[in-house]
């Protein structure tokens, strides 16, 4: 089974979803990791419950690559979320956990049933605020011309525009933003291994990029789940082969 994923915006996050046999499903691993939880241990917990329904599939990711992934239906999603104690997650993740427990299934179902998702409790003021936020983000993209790689900037602008329209962004695969953190998550590393690799991998990737292009990668502000903004290196899918080279040279032999 091979099918294409869509990215559904939710509370500053992107939930990867796919329709299987006419029913909405969610890709499990990235959802778990967005809450700061270990995906492998949560999958083991999930498999102990008779109500859990999981589907293995080969999906076409947002980067145009195909990979095997585990998906769960909305019933399993809501049951699993109910098992998470909001008081046992980090303070940063707690608001997001509560939001997921309250709203995410409805948002995903609305996306597939109605072509988009807007919180029905949103006031006119809140909707106008969201529109203004998108306008300000587009203005920032305009102001950043000449400071950030044009292809990265265009991709970010398309994402902002699509989010405001409730659609999936139409991006040239080569210009899709690619962060080292997302690249490493695709390697299905354990949470502990991911944390130990991330910092050094980022430095090695920066050094390889500088060696190949004769300049350091530009920076781009990335919004974190806790509302903070961090400056990160602005790579795109065109840089994936270089990331794979760095991975193969330093990490592939070491395993996961």
C-alpha positions as CSV (number, residue, x, y, z in Angstrom):
1,X,0.0,0.0,0.0
2,X,1.5,3.3,-1.1
3,X,-0.3,6.6,-0.7
4,X,0.5,10.3,-0.3
5,X,0.6,12.1,3.0
6,X,-0.9,15.5,3.8
7,X,0.3,17.9,6.5
8,X,-2.6,19.3,8.6
9,X,-1.7,22.4,10.6
10,X,-2.6,22.3,14.3
11,X,-1.4,24.6,17.1
12,X,1.9,25.4,15.4
13,X,2.5,21.8,14.6
14,X,2.0,19.7,11.4
15,X,0.1,16.4,11.8
16,X,0.9,13.9,9.0
17,X,-2.3,12.3,7.9
18,X,-3.5,9.9,5.2
19,X,-6.8,8.4,4.0
20,X,-6.8,4.6,4.1
21,X,-9.9,2.7,2.8
22,X,-11.9,6.0,3.0
23,X,-11.0,6.6,6.7
24,X,-8.5,9.3,8.1
25,X,-5.4,7.9,9.7
26,X,-2.4,9.6,11.4
27,X,1.3,8.7,11.1
28,X,2.2,7.7,14.6
29,X,5.9,8.4,15.1
30,X,6.1,12.1,14.3
31,X,2.9,12.8,16.3
32,X,4.4,11.1,19.4
33,X,7.7,12.9,19.0
34,X,6.0,16.3,18.7
35,X,4.7,15.7,22.3
36,X,8.3,15.0,23.5
37,X,7.6,11.3,24.0
38,X,9.6,8.2,22.9
39,X,7.9,6.7,19.9
40,X,9.3,3.2,20.4
41,X,8.0,2.9,23.9
42,X,4.7,4.4,23.1
43,X,4.3,1.9,20.2
44,X,4.9,-1.0,22.6
45,X,2.3,0.4,25.0
46,X,-0.1,0.8,22.1
47,X,0.3,-2.8,21.0
48,X,-0.7,-4.1,24.4
49,X,-4.3,-2.8,24.0
50,X,-7.0,-4.7,22.1
51,X,-8.6,-1.4,20.9
52,X,-5.5,-0.3,19.1
53,X,-5.6,-0.5,15.3
54,X,-2.3,0.0,13.4
55,X,-1.6,-0.1,9.7
56,X,1.9,-0.5,8.1
57,X,2.1,1.4,4.9
58,X,4.6,2.9,2.4
59,X,3.8,6.6,2.2
60,X,5.0,9.4,0.0
61,X,6.2,11.9,2.5
62,X,6.1,15.7,2.3
63,X,9.6,15.6,0.9
64,X,8.6,13.4,-2.0
65,X,10.4,10.4,-0.6
66,X,8.8,7.0,0.1
67,X,9.2,5.2,3.4
68,X,7.5,2.7,5.6
69,X,5.5,4.0,8.5
70,X,2.9,3.0,11.1
71,X,-0.5,4.8,11.0
72,X,-3.4,4.7,13.5
73,X,-7.1,5.5,12.9
74,X,-8.9,8.2,14.7
75,X,-10.5,5.9,17.2
76,X,-7.1,4.6,18.2
77,X,-5.7,8.1,18.3
78,X,-8.3,9.3,20.8
79,X,-8.0,6.2,23.0
80,X,-4.2,6.5,23.0
81,X,-4.2,10.2,23.8
82,X,-6.5,9.4,26.8
83,X,-3.8,7.2,28.2
84,X,-1.3,10.2,28.4
85,X,-1.2,11.9,31.8
86,X,-0.7,15.6,31.1
87,X,1.0,16.0,34.5
88,X,3.7,13.6,33.5
89,X,4.9,15.4,30.4
90,X,7.2,18.4,30.2
91,X,5.7,21.9,30.9
92,X,6.5,22.8,27.4
93,X,4.5,19.9,25.9
94,X,1.6,20.1,28.4
95,X,-0.5,22.6,26.5
96,X,-0.1,20.7,23.3
97,X,-1.0,17.4,24.9
98,X,-4.2,19.0,26.3
99,X,-5.0,20.4,22.9
100,X,-4.5,17.1,21.2
101,X,-6.7,15.3,23.7
102,X,-9.5,17.9,23.2
103,X,-9.5,18.7,19.5
104,X,-7.2,16.9,17.1
105,X,-9.5,14.0,16.0
106,X,-12.2,16.6,15.1
107,X,-9.6,18.7,13.1
108,X,-8.3,15.7,11.1
109,X,-11.8,14.4,10.4
110,X,-12.9,17.9,9.3
111,X,-9.9,18.2,7.0
112,X,-10.8,15.0,5.1
113,X,-14.6,15.5,5.2
114,X,-14.8,19.2,4.5
115,X,-11.5,20.0,2.8
116,X,-10.2,22.1,5.7
117,X,-10.4,22.6,9.4
118,X,-11.4,25.7,11.4
119,X,-12.1,25.6,15.1
120,X,-15.9,26.0,15.3
121,X,-15.4,27.9,18.6
122,X,-13.2,30.5,16.9
123,X,-14.5,34.0,17.3
124,X,-14.3,36.6,14.5
125,X,-11.5,38.3,16.4
126,X,-9.5,35.1,16.6
127,X,-10.0,34.4,12.9
128,X,-8.9,37.9,12.0
129,X,-5.9,37.5,14.3
130,X,-4.9,34.3,12.4
131,X,-5.3,36.2,9.1
132,X,-3.1,39.0,10.4
133,X,-0.5,36.6,11.7
134,X,-0.2,35.1,8.2
135,X,0.1,38.6,6.7
136,X,2.9,39.4,9.1
137,X,4.7,36.2,8.3
138,X,4.4,37.0,4.6
139,X,5.8,40.5,5.2
140,X,8.7,39.0,7.1
141,X,9.4,36.7,4.1
142,X,9.4,39.8,1.9
143,X,11.7,41.6,4.2
144,X,14.1,38.7,4.3
145,X,14.8,38.8,0.5
146,X,18.5,38.9,-0.1
147,X,19.3,37.6,3.4
148,X,18.0,34.0,3.0
149,X,18.3,31.6,0.1
150,X,15.6,32.5,-2.4
151,X,14.4,28.9,-2.9
152,X,14.1,28.4,0.9
153,X,12.3,31.7,1.3
154,X,9.8,30.9,-1.5
155,X,9.0,27.5,0.0
156,X,8.4,29.1,3.4
157,X,6.1,31.7,1.8
158,X,4.1,28.9,0.0
159,X,3.7,27.1,3.3
160,X,2.4,30.2,5.1
161,X,0.0,30.9,2.2
162,X,-1.3,27.3,2.1
163,X,-1.8,27.2,5.9
164,X,-3.9,30.3,5.7
165,X,-6.0,28.8,2.9
166,X,-6.3,25.5,4.8
167,X,-4.6,23.6,2.0
168,X,-1.4,21.5,1.6
169,X,1.4,23.6,0.1
170,X,2.4,23.0,-3.6
171,X,6.2,22.9,-3.4
172,X,9.0,22.0,-5.8
173,X,10.5,19.0,-4.1
174,X,14.0,20.5,-4.5
175,X,13.0,23.7,-2.7
176,X,11.2,22.2,0.3
177,X,12.7,23.4,3.6
178,X,14.7,20.6,5.2
179,X,15.9,20.9,8.8
180,X,18.6,18.6,10.2
181,X,16.2,17.6,13.0
182,X,13.6,16.4,10.5
183,X,16.2,14.5,8.5
184,X,17.4,12.7,11.6
185,X,13.8,11.8,12.7
186,X,13.4,10.0,9.4
187,X,16.2,7.6,10.4
188,X,13.9,6.2,13.1
189,X,16.5,6.7,15.8
190,X,15.6,6.1,19.4
191,X,14.8,9.3,21.4
192,X,18.1,8.9,23.3
193,X,20.1,8.3,20.2
194,X,18.5,11.2,18.4
195,X,19.4,13.6,21.3
196,X,23.0,12.4,21.3
197,X,23.5,12.7,17.5
198,X,21.6,16.0,16.7
199,X,24.1,18.6,17.9
200,X,27.2,17.1,16.3
201,X,25.4,16.1,13.1
202,X,24.3,19.7,12.7
203,X,27.9,21.0,13.0
204,X,29.2,18.4,10.6
205,X,26.4,19.2,8.1
206,X,27.3,22.9,8.3
207,X,31.0,22.2,7.7
208,X,30.2,20.0,4.7
209,X,27.9,22.6,3.2
210,X,30.5,25.3,3.7
211,X,33.1,23.2,2.1
212,X,30.9,22.4,-0.9
213,X,29.5,25.9,-1.5
214,X,32.3,28.1,-0.2
215,X,30.0,29.8,2.3
216,X,28.1,29.0,5.4
217,X,24.3,28.2,5.1
218,X,22.0,31.1,5.8
219,X,19.9,31.2,8.9
220,X,16.2,31.0,9.3
221,X,13.9,31.5,12.3
222,X,12.1,28.3,13.3
223,X,9.1,28.4,15.6
224,X,9.4,25.8,18.4
225,X,6.3,24.1,20.0
226,X,6.9,26.1,23.2
227,X,6.4,29.4,21.3
228,X,10.1,30.3,21.2
229,X,12.0,31.1,18.0
230,X,15.4,29.6,17.3
231,X,17.7,30.5,14.4
232,X,18.6,27.4,12.4
233,X,20.5,26.7,9.2
234,X,18.3,27.0,6.2
235,X,18.6,23.9,4.1
236,X,16.3,22.6,1.4
237,X,15.6,19.2,-0.2
238,X,18.3,20.0,-2.7
239,X,20.7,19.5,0.2
240,X,19.4,16.1,1.2
241,X,22.2,14.2,-0.8
242,X,24.8,16.1,1.2
243,X,23.0,15.2,4.5
244,X,23.0,11.6,3.4
245,X,26.7,11.8,2.7
246,X,27.4,13.2,6.2
247,X,25.1,10.5,7.7
248,X,26.8,7.7,5.7
249,X,30.3,8.9,6.6
250,X,29.8,9.3,10.4
251,X,26.7,7.5,11.5
252,X,25.3,4.8,9.2
253,X,27.8,2.1,10.3
254,X,27.1,2.9,14.0
255,X,23.5,1.8,13.6
256,X,20.6,3.2,15.5
